[in-house]
Amino acid sequence: MNIFYKATTTLTIAAFAAVFIMLSKGLSHTGPYVLAFFVLLAISLCASSKTKSFAYTALIFGAAAMALYYPALFISYGNFKYATLIIPLIQLIMFGMGTSMHYHDFLGVLKSPRGIIIGVVSHFMIMPLLGFSIATLSVKLTGMPAEVAAGIVLIGCCPNGMASNVISYLARANLALSVTITSISTMLSPVLTPFLMNLLAGPLMKIDPWLMVADIFKMVMIPIALGVLFSSIANERSGWLKRVMPIISMGGIICIIIIITAAGRESLLKVGLLLAVLVLLHNIGGYLLGFWSAKAFGMEERDCRTIAIEVGMQNGGMAAGLAKGMGKIATLGLAPVIFSTFMNITGSLLASYWHKKTPAVAPKATLPDSAGQ
């Protein structure tokens, strides 16, 4: 560790200590020190390749903390409401997703349909039903507001996020299968997401599935199509864009988290801890059920890892955009924001664990000697 990172690590510890010292004066006095802690922590985590993947997560926590401490700064400026930026930011992120796609991704369906079918079907069965079960129980047992609980169903009904591809790569899973499942689930989302949301969240709140279809095309399908088209036309010349867009996308996600956290601050303070626990159960449950559903179909461990990641990781940006389109950003949009935050943490931990373990390879079947006679 060089002197720069030693200095930032020391300052991180100092900021953490300052938070506890300032707590004696009241929680409102800790704001600057909490923000300094997360920013310095993010920088310090970059010192090692083993911890570098957690730096972005630290920034997300810092962004959420900033919105909770100073919500007025991120709700509006004059007559302009910052929530208006959510859909354009999602469109930009989806355009970046499109630039990373290629028609070869979809040819994988023809070459190896079994793993893709199991992955996509598992994703659109496990996460919506698990989200529905958690949301329904939370309303009945804890009295959670129905619109807040419906956000758990919403994140479950959305397709995979691009983060799943990065995690699959780090986890030594099947990256080609991961990219293909993400692409196919995204293409199916205009039909499946509104249908599942209407079916499962209908009892919790009023759903307009056709509005959701229009929003998905506007936010997801059109930007992705433009990204694929641009990448195809530019060909080799679009390499710089593929390097820049992930950084822009991460920045866009942080902005979305800040805006939604500020808008939903009051609801978040009331149910934040409970909602965080429920969302974490949803996320981890997706990993576990995804892995064992693939195992039940006799998939190799690399493919089981991939399907676990694809099932457990969702497109939080799309969920947030749909909540904005429905005018429920401060309630329906909370679960997707918390899910996206925890997803980055659990995904990084899972990737780190699996990266150290070489995937077991199933022995190839051999024909008995009598078969050739």
Secondary structure in CASP SS format (residue, H / E / C, confidence):
PFRMAT SS
TARGET T0000
AUTHOR 0000-0000-0000
METHOD secondary structure of the structure
MODEL  1
M C 1.00
N C 1.00
I H 1.00
F H 1.00
Y H 1.00
K H 1.00
A H 1.00
T H 1.00
T H 1.00
T H 1.00
L H 1.00
T H 1.00
I H 1.00
A H 1.00
A H 1.00
F H 1.00
A H 1.00
A H 1.00
V H 1.00
F H 1.00
I H 1.00
M H 1.00
L H 1.00
S H 1.00
K H 1.00
G C 1.00
L H 1.00
S H 1.00
H H 1.00
T H 1.00
G H 1.00
P H 1.00
Y H 1.00
V H 1.00
L H 1.00
A H 1.00
F H 1.00
F H 1.00
V H 1.00
L H 1.00
L H 1.00
A H 1.00
I H 1.00
S H 1.00
L H 1.00
C C 1.00
A C 1.00
S C 1.00
S C 1.00
K C 1.00
T C 1.00
K H 1.00
S H 1.00
F H 1.00
A H 1.00
Y H 1.00
T H 1.00
A H 1.00
L H 1.00
I H 1.00
F H 1.00
G H 1.00
A H 1.00
A H 1.00
A H 1.00
M H 1.00
A H 1.00
L H 1.00
Y H 1.00
Y C 1.00
P H 1.00
A H 1.00
L H 1.00
F H 1.00
I C 1.00
S E 1.00
Y E 1.00
G C 1.00
N C 1.00
F E 1.00
K E 1.00
Y H 1.00
A H 1.00
T H 1.00
L H 1.00
I H 1.00
I H 1.00
P H 1.00
L H 1.00
I H 1.00
Q H 1.00
L H 1.00
I H 1.00
M H 1.00
F H 1.00
G H 1.00
M H 1.00
G H 1.00
T H 1.00
S C 1.00
M C 1.00
H C 1.00
Y H 1.00
H H 1.00
D H 1.00
F H 1.00
L H 1.00
G H 1.00
V H 1.00
L H 1.00
K H 1.00
S C 1.00
P H 1.00
R H 1.00
G H 1.00
I H 1.00
I H 1.00
I H 1.00
G H 1.00
V H 1.00
V H 1.00
S H 1.00
H H 1.00
F H 1.00
M H 1.00
I H 1.00
M H 1.00
P H 1.00
L H 1.00
L H 1.00
G H 1.00
F H 1.00
S H 1.00
I H 1.00
A H 1.00
T H 1.00
L H 1.00
S H 1.00
V H 1.00
K H 1.00
L H 1.00
T H 1.00
G C 1.00
M C 1.00
P C 1.00
A H 1.00
E H 1.00
V H 1.00
A H 1.00
A H 1.00
G H 1.00
I H 1.00
V H 1.00
L H 1.00
I H 1.00
G H 1.00
C H 1.00
C C 1.00
P C 1.00
N C 1.00
G C 1.00
M C 1.00
A H 1.00
S H 1.00
N H 1.00
V H 1.00
I H 1.00
S H 1.00
Y H 1.00
L H 1.00
A C 1.00
R C 1.00
A C 1.00
N C 1.00
L H 1.00
A H 1.00
L H 1.00
S H 1.00
V H 1.00
T H 1.00
I H 1.00
T H 1.00
S H 1.00
I H 1.00
S H 1.00
T H 1.00
M H 1.00
L H 1.00
S H 1.00
P H 1.00
V H 1.00
L H 1.00
T H 1.00
P H 1.00
F H 1.00
L H 1.00
M H 1.00
N H 1.00
L H 1.00
L H 1.00
A H 1.00
G C 1.00
P C 1.00
L C 1.00
M C 1.00
K C 1.00
I C 1.00
D C 1.00
P H 1.00
W H 1.00
L H 1.00
M H 1.00
V H 1.00
A H 1.00
D H 1.00
I H 1.00
F H 1.00
K H 1.00
M H 1.00
V H 1.00
M H 1.00
I H 1.00
P H 1.00
I H 1.00
A H 1.00
L H 1.00
G H 1.00
V H 1.00
L H 1.00
F H 1.00
S H 1.00
S H 1.00
I H 1.00
A H 1.00
N H 1.00
E H 1.00
R H 1.00
S H 1.00
G H 1.00
W H 1.00
L H 1.00
K H 1.00
R H 1.00
V H 1.00
M H 1.00
P H 1.00
I H 1.00
I H 1.00
S H 1.00
M H 1.00
G H 1.00
G H 1.00
I H 1.00
I H 1.00
C H 1.00
I H 1.00
I H 1.00
I H 1.00
I H 1.00
I H 1.00
T H 1.00
A H 1.00
A H 1.00
G C 1.00
R H 1.00
E H 1.00
S H 1.00
L H 1.00
L H 1.00
K H 1.00
V H 1.00
G H 1.00
L H 1.00
L H 1.00
L H 1.00
A H 1.00
V H 1.00
L H 1.00
V H 1.00
L H 1.00
L H 1.00
H H 1.00
N H 1.00
I H 1.00
G H 1.00
G H 1.00
Y H 1.00
L H 1.00
L H 1.00
G H 1.00
F H 1.00
W H 1.00
S H 1.00
A H 1.00
K H 1.00
A H 1.00
F C 1.00
G C 1.00
M C 1.00
E C 1.00
E H 1.00
R H 1.00
D H 1.00
C H 1.00
R H 1.00
T H 1.00
I H 1.00
A H 1.00
I H 1.00
E H 1.00
V H 1.00
G H 1.00
M C 1.00
Q C 1.00
N C 1.00
G H 1.00
G H 1.00
M H 1.00
A H 1.00
A H 1.00
G H 1.00
L H 1.00
A H 1.00
K H 1.00
G H 1.00
M C 1.00
G C 1.00
K C 1.00
I C 1.00
A C 1.00
T C 1.00
L C 1.00
G C 1.00
L H 1.00
A H 1.00
P H 1.00
V H 1.00
I H 1.00
F H 1.00
S H 1.00
T H 1.00
F H 1.00
M H 1.00
N H 1.00
I H 1.00
T H 1.00
G H 1.00
S H 1.00
L H 1.00
L H 1.00
A H 1.00
S H 1.00
Y H 1.00
W H 1.00
H H 1.00
K C 1.00
K C 1.00
T C 1.00
P C 1.00
A C 1.00
V C 1.00
A C 1.00
P C 1.00
K C 1.00
A C 1.00
T C 1.00
L C 1.00
P C 1.00
D H 1.00
S H 1.00
A H 1.00
G H 1.00
Q C 1.00
END
